[in-house]
């Protein structure tokens, strides 16, 4: 086993260059939470029609996986007004419109009512993360939504009172410090904050991921006692969503099952066509979406490598980093973190966790990226 190289601090000039590059390259993400409810008339259709409708809808939604991060969740049994959530993340709102239109054009689309729809964007918070022991990369993480495999997702929009915005930045920061301290007491709950000022009816959309709903309940109860909660005008509706495969979430709506029956430990290979080989020349990179993850594809002197595009330190976009053909490595553009493109190993800098690697094949002049899924 090759010994890990000891981290080295880049020079002040290199740090300044990396910071400037990160600010120039960093892109906000657009986020959409689309909640659907099935018209009861659909459940009265013949079973064979229901199965055909679900399979058609499944194929249409999955065809957008290469253009955005798309996670399905079921709300059957948790809400009366919504039954299916499609959590969508992209660099432009255009794929959201195209997906919504494609869904509406399916046979099942005529039975799907849009119960709620929220549009938002990631951005840097105006508040400092000043909690003792807080990592400097927390602010960068706010620019990137990278969903986990947590079983539950809690989503709600909220609006602050106008009085909140009339307070000084100093006063608001003090109250937010208390708010942040409470949140850090519940490490099992992961927060994703997005902003809707001017692009939707609300000001913020928050999404909490966790495997334990009771932790989220206790967190929200404790947050009610903080001073900042006095300035919340509205924070409903609140949606409790269960993470499922798309075929399982569609089966939860009713009708005959179309989902694969998978035994625990079963594996499945997933491959996706990316582009013709001649569209990704040596030294070029490309980002693709595979099974709810953003994958970075690299051509290094004619050899292709695919790794998770998010740095394990602060989720920086690795395809925007500096690539060394000689070392077959990439450096995250946000901080000095270097990864081996062949193995995904963290080999220098602030990183200590590897990134996932993916399979790459060229078939008939087309690049394919693949992964093996193990079901629990």
N, C-alpha and C positions, 0 to 999 in steps of 0.2 A: 504493500500500500504506500503510495507516494506521500511523503510528509507535506503537510499544508504549509505554504509560505506564510511567514509572519506578516501581518498587516503593516503597511507603510503609509504614512501620511503624505498626500500630495503637497507639492510646494504651494505657497500662497498664490502664485501666478496661475497654477493649474486649477486651484480651487475657484479662483475668480472666473476663469474661463468656463469651468463646468457649470457654475451658477448662472452665468450669462446664457450659456447654451440651454440649460434646463428651462429658464424663463422664456426663452424664445421658442422652444419646442413643445412645451407643455400645452396640451389641449384639454379644454373642458369636455366632459361627456354629457350627452343628453340622456335623460332617463324618463321612461314612461311606465306607469303602472296602469294596466288595462284590466278592469274587472268585468267579467261577463256573467250573465244569468240566462239559463235556458228557458224558452217559452214552454209552459206545461204541455202545449199541443204536440211538441216534439216527442214526448214520452208516450204518446198514444199512437205513434206510427208503427207499422209492422217492424218486427225485430230485424229483418234483413235490411230494411231501409236505414234503420238507426246505425247498424254496423257499417254500412257503406258510407253514410254521412260522416261518421267518426273517422274512418280510415282516410277519406278525402281531406278532411280538416287536418288530420295528423300530418299528412304528406305536405300540405300547403304550408303549415306553420314550420315544419322542419326544413323546408326549402330555404327559409330565411336564416337558418343557423350560421351560414357562412358570412352573413352581412352584419350581424349584431350578436351581443350576448343576450340570450333569451332563456329565461328560467320559468317553468310552469309550476303553479301551486294550486292546491284544491282548498276550497272554503266550505265544502259540503260538511254540514254538522257544526259549523262555527258561526255562520252568518245566514240571515234569511234573504238578504237583498243581493248577494253575489255568490257565485259558485266556482268560478275559475279566475285565476290571476295569471297574466302573462307579464312578467317583469322584463322590460326591454332596455338595453343600454347600447348606445351607438354614438358615433362622432358627429352625426347629423340627424335632425328630426325626420328627414325624408324617408328612411326605411320604415319608420313608424306608420306613416301614411300609406305606404305601399303594402305593408303587412295588413293593416286594417282593411284596406280595399280588397286585398286578396281573400281575407276571411269572409268578407261580406259577399263575395262572389261564389262561395261554396254553397252547396245545398243546405248544409247545417247552418250556414251564416244567416239564412233567413229566419232561423229560430233562435239566434243569439241576440240578446238585448245587452247593450252597453250600460252596465249598472253604474260604473264610476270610471273616470279616466283622469289621471293626473300626469302633467308634464312638468319636468324640472331639469335642473342642470347642476353639475358639480362646480364648486369654486372654493377658493381659499376662505377660511373663516377670518373675520376681522378681529377675533379674540385670540389672545395668546394662550397656549397650553402651558400654564405656569405651575401645574401640580408637581410636587417633589417627585423626582424619579421619572417624570414624563419624558418620552423620547422625542428628539428634535424632529423626527420624520413624521410625526402625527399630522402636521399641516399638509405635507405633500400627499399623505394618504387620502385626504379629503377630496383631492382632485380625481381620484380613481375609485370606481365601484368594481369590486372583484368578489362576487358572491361566493360564500362558502357552501359547504354541504350540510349546513345546520338544518335540523328537521323542521323548525318553525321560523316563520317570518311574520313580524308584526309591523304593519304599515299604517301610518296616519298622517294627514295634512294638519298644519296648524298655522294660526295667525297671531302675531303679537299685537298688543294694544298700541295706539298712537303715543300714549304716554311713555312707553318703553323707548321709542326713538327720540324722545325729547330729553332723555337723561344723558348725562355726559358719558363719553367713552370710558372714563375712569370708573364711574359708578356702575356701568353695565359690566365692565371687566371684573369688578369685585364680586358681583352676584354670579357671574358665569364661573368664577373660580370655585365657588361653593357647589354649583351645578356639576362641574367637571369632577370635583372630589367625590361626589356621591356616585357618579357613573363608574369611577374606577374601583369602587367597592364590589362591582359585579363584572368580573373579567369574562364570565361565560356569555355575556350579552355583548354583541358587537353592533355598533351604531353606524349607519350610513345616512348622512345628512345631505340633502339636496335642496336647491333653491328655486323658487317659482316666481319671484318678483317680476310682474309685468307680462309673464308668458302663460300664467294660469291664474285661477281665482284665489289661490292661497299664496303664502309667502315661503313656506318650507314644507317639504315632504320628507319624513323620516322613516327609515326601515331598520328594524332591529332583528338580528339573527341570533338564534340560540337553540340549544337542544333541550332546554329546561324552561317551560313556560312559567313555573313558579318564581324563577329568578327574575324574569321580566316583570311579573306582577309586583314583587317586592321592590324592584327598582323604581317603577312608576309611583308606587305608594310613597316611597321616600322622597322622590323628586317633588311630589305635591307639597312637601313641607319646606321646600327651599324658597328663598325670597323671589327668585326669578319667576316662579310659577304665578305670582300675583299679576304678572303682565301678559299672561296668555289669554287671548280673547276667545279662541276656539281651537280645539284639538280633537275634533270628531269629524267624520266617522273613524273608527278604529277597526282594522281588519286582522284577524288571526288566520294565517295561511299555513298550509301544510305542504312541505316540499315533496314532490312526487315526480316520477317520469311522466312525460306528456301523455303517453298512452294510458297510464294509470289514472291521471287526472281526468281524462276524457271518459274513461270507464266509470269514474265516480259519479258522472252526470246521469248515468242510467243506460239502459239498453244492454245488448249482449256484449260480452267482453271482447276487446280486440288486443289487449295488452299481452305481451309475451309472458309466459309463465316461467319464471327464473328461480332456480334453486339457489340458496345462499352459497356463495363461492363460485357461482357460474360466471363465465367470462364471455365477452363479446367484443369482436374487433370492429371498430368504427373507422371508416376511411372517407375522406372528403377530397374531391377534385379542387385544386387551387387555381392553376393557370398553366398555359403552355410553358415549356422549359425555356424557350427563347425570350419570354417576357421577364425573366429573373436572371439577369446576367451576373457574372462574377463581381463581388463587392456590393451587390444590391440586397435589400431586405424587403420583407413583406409581412404584414400582419393578417392573420386569418382567425376565424372563430370555430372552435371545435368542442362540442359537448359542454357548452357553457363556459369555456375558457378562451382567453386570448392567447394565441400562439404566435411566436416570432419565427419566421422562416428566413434563413441566412444562406447566401451562396458565397462560399469562401473558396476562391480559386477553382471554381467548377464543382466543388463538393457541397452538398446540401445538408443543412442541419436545422432541426426544429426544436425549440424550447419554449417553456412558458414565458410569455412576453413581459410578465410582471416581476420586477426585482423582489426578492424575499425580504429586503430591508424596508423599503417604503413604497413598493409597487411601481417604481419607475419604469417607463417604456423602453425595454432593452433594444428594440429595433431602431431606436433613435440614438443609441449609444455608439461609442467608438469601437470598431471591430479591428482586431489584430489578426491578419491572415497568418502571420508567422506563428503566433501562439495559439491560433484558433480559439480566440476568446473575445468577449464583449464586455465593455465597462458601462455600467448604468449611467445615464446622463444626469441624474439628480445628485448622486453622491458617489464617492469612489468605491464601487463594489464591482469586482470582476468575476465573471463566470466562464467556465470551460464550455464551449459550444458542443463538444463531443459528448460530454458526460453530464452537463448541467451543474457540476460541482462549483462551490464557492471557493475561489482560489486566492483572493486577495482583497484587501480593503475592509470596509465595515460589515460585509456580509459574512454570515456563518452558516446559512442554510442553503442547500442546493435548490435549483429550479427543476421542475419536471422536464423530461425530454420526451419527444414524440418521434414516431417512425416516419420516414420519408421514402417514397418510391417514385420512380419515373416510369410511366406506362404509356407507350405509344406517343411519346413526346409531351405528355401531360404530367405535371407534378401532383402527387397525392400526399396528404398528411394523414397519419392514422394514430390511433391509440387503442389500448386494450382496457375495457371496463370490467372490473370485478364487482359483482353485486353482493350486497350484504343481506 
